[in-house]
Amino acid sequence: MIFRNVRQDTPSNDEIEALGEALAAIRERVRSELGERDARYICRVVAAQRISEVAGRGLLFAGVLPPAWTLGVALLSLSKILENMEIGHNVLHGQYDWMRDPALLGTRYEWDWACPASEWRHSHNFIHHTFTNIVGKDRDIGYGLLRMADEQPWHPARLGNPLYALLQMVTFEWAVAVHDLELDEVLAGRKTLRELWRQSKPMRHKAGRQLLKEFVVFPLLAGPSAPFVFAGNLSANLIRNVWAFLVIFCGHFPDGVEMFVSGDPEQETEGAWFVRQIRSSANVEGGWGFHVLTGHLSHQIEHHLFPDLPACRYAEIAPEVRSLCERYGIPYNSGSFAKQLAGAVRRIFRCALPPRAPAAQSSSAPQRARPHDVAAAPIYRSA
């Protein structure tokens, strides 16, 4: 859907606070509406995930037959994608805590992923969602490996950015698993190997269990079909890794997504925080099935605004959010999967190169820095 006659002027501080009040009202309204429909939805997704896993693993046991192996990989991949994206990620945000179901409590859930849930809640729920796209504070900007912002330091090793991105994509489960360990701090000499070893204990235990389950226990249970099960599990994990990487990068790094520097989020007004979340995100357009497979992170704008609302509600409130952005002159970044992926790839290649010297501006030229840095809010610097 194309919006015309969208405001392009900079909203005032009062308008930003009015926008914040309108978005907060949406959040509270949706919270008041949560009930049987939402519970039924997540229970059905959990059931579909379990059925697809059992069917997929069963078919891999008959993997000597090519059709069975192919279908088994497809179903197991579907199971892993649903578990990580639509169930695990969203449950860990506390989106279904209101149900008081022990199996769906964000503080108790442990997902099918090498990264321990407790470390994810710290690195993602707290660090990323608090410091969203603030360079030097949000460690999800490149996951400690990639240069994804012009404000991040450049050195010759950054020329490998595209190669690093490819490696990160196929091993994404493991990139996430070590994310909270801050390996870049070790390389910089600010953290010792002893500290790293001690901190990595939960991850090492969780990763060991994952590897044992996928590549030892299930292949041994398959007997003569062990090679087919091993290869099928490896393929399903690879497919899940690639899909998760693409979805996340399409929502965080395409053209138009903005980076911030400076400021203290604790001093941000709620309206300024909402504006930063919108400018830090991009949506990916698609049908209902596509949104489910992305964990509804195809509505990344709505997720950054309302991370603890059930993600299945994002599609319903997206038109309201978009209308508010249009009214107050805030860019609402939305496009096809191909468009957003192309933008993310361009950013990966651009950030591999040394930063260009900024062109001189006349005093009458429009400045990109935002005047709404209310109460020391982060200042916009680059897209």
C-alpha positions in Angstrom: 0.0 0.0 0.0 1.4 3.4 -1.0 0.8 6.4 1.2 0.7 9.8 -0.6 1.0 13.3 0.8 3.0 12.1 3.8 4.4 14.8 6.0 8.1 15.4 5.6 8.7 18.1 8.1 10.3 17.4 11.5 7.8 16.9 14.3 8.0 19.1 17.3 8.7 17.8 20.8 5.0 18.2 21.6 4.0 16.2 18.6 6.5 13.5 19.5 4.9 13.2 22.9 1.5 13.1 21.4 2.6 10.3 19.1 4.0 8.5 22.2 0.6 8.8 24.0 -1.2 7.4 20.9 1.1 4.4 20.7 0.9 3.8 24.4 -2.9 3.8 24.1 -2.7 1.2 21.4 -0.5 -1.0 23.7 -2.9 -0.7 26.6 -5.9 -1.4 24.4 -4.4 -4.6 23.0 -3.4 -5.7 26.5 -6.9 -5.3 27.7 -8.2 -7.4 24.7 -5.9 -10.4 25.2 -7.7 -13.6 25.8 -8.9 -16.9 24.4 -8.2 -16.1 20.8 -4.5 -15.4 21.6 -4.1 -18.4 23.8 -5.7 -20.7 21.1 -3.4 -19.3 18.5 -0.1 -20.0 20.4 -1.3 -23.4 21.5 -2.1 -24.3 17.9 1.4 -23.1 16.8 3.0 -25.2 19.5 0.9 -28.3 18.4 1.9 -27.7 14.8 5.6 -27.4 15.8 5.5 -30.7 17.7 3.7 -32.6 15.0 6.1 -31.3 12.3 9.1 -32.3 14.5 7.8 -35.8 15.1 6.9 -36.3 11.5 10.1 -34.9 10.2 12.3 -37.0 12.5 10.3 -40.1 11.7 10.7 -39.6 8.0 14.4 -39.1 8.4 14.6 -42.6 9.9 13.4 -43.8 6.5 15.8 -41.5 4.8 17.2 -44.2 2.5 14.1 -43.2 0.4 14.9 -39.9 -1.2 11.3 -38.5 -1.0 11.1 -39.4 2.7 14.5 -37.7 3.4 13.5 -34.5 1.5 10.1 -34.3 3.2 11.7 -35.1 6.6 14.2 -32.2 6.2 11.4 -29.9 5.2 9.2 -30.8 8.2 12.1 -30.7 10.7 13.2 -27.3 9.3 9.6 -26.0 9.7 9.6 -27.3 13.2 12.8 -25.5 14.1 11.7 -22.3 12.5 8.4 -22.3 14.3 10.1 -23.1 17.6 12.8 -20.4 17.3 10.8 -17.6 15.7 7.1 -17.8 16.5 7.4 -19.7 19.8 10.8 -19.3 21.5 11.6 -15.7 20.7 8.1 -14.4 21.5 7.6 -16.5 24.6 11.0 -15.3 26.0 9.7 -11.8 25.6 7.0 -12.6 28.0 4.3 -12.2 25.4 2.2 -15.0 26.9 3.0 -14.6 30.6 -0.5 -13.4 31.1 -1.7 -17.0 30.4 0.1 -18.2 33.5 0.9 -21.5 31.7 4.3 -22.8 33.1 5.2 -24.0 29.6 4.9 -20.6 28.1 6.4 -18.4 30.9 9.2 -16.2 29.5 11.3 -16.7 32.6 11.1 -20.5 32.5 11.1 -21.4 28.8 14.2 -23.0 27.3 14.3 -23.1 23.5 15.8 -25.5 20.9 18.8 -23.3 20.3 22.4 -23.4 21.5 22.1 -20.0 23.2 20.8 -20.4 26.8 17.5 -18.6 27.3 18.9 -16.6 30.2 21.7 -15.2 28.1 19.3 -14.3 25.3 17.1 -12.4 27.7 20.1 -10.3 28.7 21.7 -9.7 25.3 18.4 -9.3 23.4 15.5 -8.4 25.6 17.5 -6.0 27.7 20.6 -4.8 25.8 19.1 -4.7 22.3 15.6 -3.5 23.1 16.9 -0.8 25.5 19.7 0.5 23.3 18.2 -0.2 19.9 20.6 0.9 17.2 22.7 3.1 19.5 26.2 2.5 18.2 28.6 1.3 20.9 25.7 0.1 23.1 23.5 -2.1 21.0 25.6 -5.2 20.4 23.1 -6.5 17.8 24.6 -4.0 15.4 26.7 -6.6 13.6 26.7 -9.1 16.5 30.3 -8.1 17.4 31.5 -9.4 14.1 30.1 -7.3 11.2 30.5 -3.5 10.7 26.9 -2.4 10.0 27.1 1.3 10.8 29.2 4.1 9.4 30.0 5.2 13.0 31.6 1.9 13.8 35.4 2.0 13.5 36.8 0.8 10.2 40.1 -1.1 9.8 41.4 -3.3 6.9 39.9 -6.5 8.4 36.5 -5.0 7.7 37.0 -5.6 4.0 35.9 -9.2 4.8 32.5 -8.0 5.9 30.6 -9.8 3.1 32.5 -13.1 3.8 31.9 -12.7 7.6 28.2 -12.1 6.9 28.0 -15.3 4.8 29.7 -17.3 7.6 27.5 -15.8 10.2 24.4 -16.7 8.2 25.2 -20.4 7.9 26.3 -20.6 11.5 23.8 -18.2 13.0 22.8 -20.4 15.9 26.4 -20.4 17.1 26.9 -16.7 16.4 23.9 -16.0 18.7 25.2 -18.6 21.2 28.5 -16.7 21.7 26.9 -13.2 21.3 26.6 -12.5 25.0 30.2 -13.6 25.7 31.5 -10.5 24.0 34.4 -12.2 22.2 35.4 -8.9 20.7 36.2 -7.7 24.3 38.6 -10.7 24.6 40.3 -9.8 21.3 40.6 -6.2 22.4 42.3 -7.3 25.7 39.5 -6.0 27.9 38.4 -9.5 29.0 40.7 -12.4 30.0 40.4 -15.9 28.7 39.8 -17.0 32.3 36.8 -14.7 32.5 35.5 -15.9 29.1 35.8 -19.6 30.2 33.9 -19.0 33.4 31.2 -16.9 31.7 30.8 -19.4 28.9 29.9 -22.3 31.2 26.1 -22.2 30.7 26.5 -21.8 26.9 29.0 -24.7 26.8 26.6 -27.0 28.7 23.6 -26.0 26.5 25.6 -26.3 23.3 26.9 -29.7 24.3 23.3 -31.0 24.9 22.2 -29.6 21.5 25.1 -31.3 19.7 24.6 -34.5 21.5 20.8 -34.6 20.7 21.1 -33.7 17.0 24.3 -35.5 16.0 24.7 -38.4 18.4 21.5 -39.6 20.0 19.1 -39.4 17.1 21.6 -40.8 14.5 22.3 -43.7 16.9 18.6 -44.4 17.4 18.2 -44.6 13.6 20.6 -47.5 13.4 21.4 -48.2 9.7 19.8 -44.8 8.8 22.2 -42.9 11.0 24.0 -41.1 8.1 20.6 -40.0 6.7 19.5 -38.7 10.1 22.8 -36.9 10.7 22.7 -35.2 7.3 19.0 -34.4 7.7 19.5 -32.8 11.1 22.4 -30.8 9.8 20.4 -29.6 6.8 17.4 -28.6 9.0 19.7 -26.6 11.3 21.3 -24.9 8.3 17.9 -24.0 6.8 16.8 -22.6 10.1 20.0 -20.6 10.5 19.8 -19.0 7.1 16.1 -18.1 7.5 16.6 -16.6 10.9 19.6 -14.5 9.7 17.7 -13.2 6.6 14.6 -12.3 8.6 16.6 -10.4 11.3 18.8 -8.6 8.8 15.8 -7.6 6.7 14.2 -6.0 9.8 17.3 -4.2 11.1 19.7 -3.2 8.3 17.9 -2.4 5.0 18.0 1.1 3.4 16.5 3.8 5.5 17.0 2.2 8.9 18.8 4.7 11.1 21.7 4.5 13.6 22.1 6.7 16.7 25.0 7.9 18.7 25.2 9.6 22.1 22.4 10.0 24.6 21.1 8.1 27.6 18.0 6.0 27.1 17.1 6.3 30.8 16.6 10.0 30.1 14.5 9.6 27.0 10.9 10.4 27.1 8.5 7.7 26.1 7.7 9.5 22.9 11.3 9.9 21.9 11.9 6.2 22.7 9.0 5.2 20.4 10.4 7.4 17.6 13.8 5.8 17.9 12.2 2.3 17.7 10.4 3.2 14.6 13.5 4.7 12.9 15.5 1.7 13.9 13.3 -0.8 12.2 11.9 -2.0 8.9 8.9 -4.2 8.0 8.8 -7.0 5.4 5.6 -7.4 3.4 4.1 -10.8 2.8 1.1 -13.0 3.5 -0.1 -14.7 6.7 2.1 -17.8 6.3 5.1 -15.7 5.7 4.5 -13.6 8.8 4.1 -16.8 10.9 7.4 -18.2 9.6 9.2 -15.0 10.5 7.7 -15.1 14.1 5.9 -11.9 12.9 9.3 -10.2 13.0 8.3 -9.2 9.5 6.5 -6.5 11.6 9.8 -5.4 13.1 8.5 -1.9 13.7 5.6 -3.1 15.8 7.8 -5.6 17.6 10.3 -2.9 18.6 7.4 -0.7 19.8 5.6 -3.5 21.7 8.0 -6.4 22.3 5.8 -7.9 25.1 2.5 -7.9 23.1 1.7 -11.2 21.4 3.3 -11.0 17.9 0.2 -12.4 16.3 -1.4 -9.0 17.0 1.2 -7.0 15.0 -0.5 -7.3 11.7 -3.8 -5.9 13.2 -2.2 -2.8 14.7 0.3 -2.1 11.9 -2.1 0.1 9.9 -2.7 2.2 13.0 1.0 2.6 13.6 1.6 3.5 9.9 -1.2 6.0 10.0 0.3 7.7 13.1 3.7 7.8 11.4 2.2 9.4 8.4 0.4 12.0 10.6 3.5 13.0 12.5 6.0 12.8 9.7 8.0 9.7 10.9 9.2 7.4 8.1 7.5 4.0 8.2 10.0 1.7 6.5 8.2 -1.2 4.8 8.9 -3.2 1.6 9.1 -6.6 0.0 11.5 -9.3 1.1 13.6 -8.7 -2.0 13.8 -5.0 -1.4 14.7 -5.2 2.2 17.2 -8.0 1.7 18.9 -6.0 -1.2 19.2 -3.0 1.2 20.8 -5.1 3.9 23.2 -6.6 1.4 24.2 -3.1 0.2 24.8 -2.0 3.8 27.1 -5.1 4.4 29.2 -4.2 1.3 29.2 -0.5 2.0 30.4 -0.9 5.5 33.2 -3.1 4.3 34.8 -0.1 2.8 36.5 2.9 4.5 34.1 5.6 5.4 33.9 8.5 2.9 34.7 12.0 4.1 31.4 13.9 4.6 30.5 16.4 2.0 30.6 20.0 3.0 27.2 21.5 3.7 26.1 25.1 3.4 24.5 26.7 6.5 21.2 26.7 4.6 21.2 22.9 3.9 18.9 20.7 5.9 20.7 19.0 8.7 20.2 15.3 9.4 20.6 15.5 13.1 17.2 15.5 14.8 16.2 18.5 16.9 14.0 16.3 19.1 16.8 14.9 21.3 14.5 15.5 24.3 16.1 15.0 27.7 19.4 13.8 26.2 17.8 11.4 23.8 20.2 9.7 21.2 21.0 11.8 18.2 20.3 10.6 14.7 23.4 10.3 12.6 23.1 7.9 9.7 20.8 5.7 7.7 
